[in-house]
Amino acid sequence: MRKSHMEQVERWAKFVRENPNKWQKDHTEFINSLFLNHEEFFKKLAATPGGKEKILKLYNLKRKGL
């Protein structure tokens, strides 16, 4: 593991230990924002010319049920 990555993991572990009631809310907001960004990206991509086909190819899908 890279040194900078390990430092970030250690900072997060310290934050979790020192903020047992706060970290879950922050973590949930972060994870939810990842899912929302993913969804918005694919909505925009699907609206572009050839976008649905790109999504199908990306996920190796056979049907066009988008």
N, C-alpha and C positions, 0 to 999 in steps of 0.2 A: 504494500500500500504506500502511496506517495506520502511524504512527510506532511505536506499541506493538507491532504485529505484526512490523515490521522489526527492532525491538530483540530480540524473542524469536527470530527467525531468526538474528540475529547471535550471540546467546548460545548457541544450539544449534550453530552452525558452530564457534564457539570450543571448545565442549565436545568436539565430534567431533575437532578438530585436537589437543586436549590429552589426549584419552583414546582413542587409536586401538584399543585392545583392549577397552574397556568399552562404548562407545556402541552397538555392534551388539546386545549382550545387552539393554540398556535399551530400545532401539528395538523389538526383537523382542517383548519383554514388553508394551510399550505397544500395538503393533499387534494382538497376540493378544488382549489384553484388550478391544479394540474389537470384534473378531469375536465373542468370548464374550458380551459385553453385548448385542450385536445378536441373537444366537441366543436368549439367555434372554428378551429382551423379546418376541420373536415367539412363543416357546413359551407365555409367559404370556398374550399377546394371543389366541393361537389357542384357549386354554382358556376364554376369556370368551364369554358369549353374543354371537353375531354376529361373533366375532373372526376366524374363518376367512374370512368374507365381506369383512371390512375389509382383510385381508391381500391377498386376491384383487383387490380394487378398487385398493388402493395400488399393486400391481405390474401392474395392468391384465392380469391373468391370465384366461383363458377356462375352464380346467378346474379342478376342485376336488380335485386330487391332494395335498392337505396331510395 
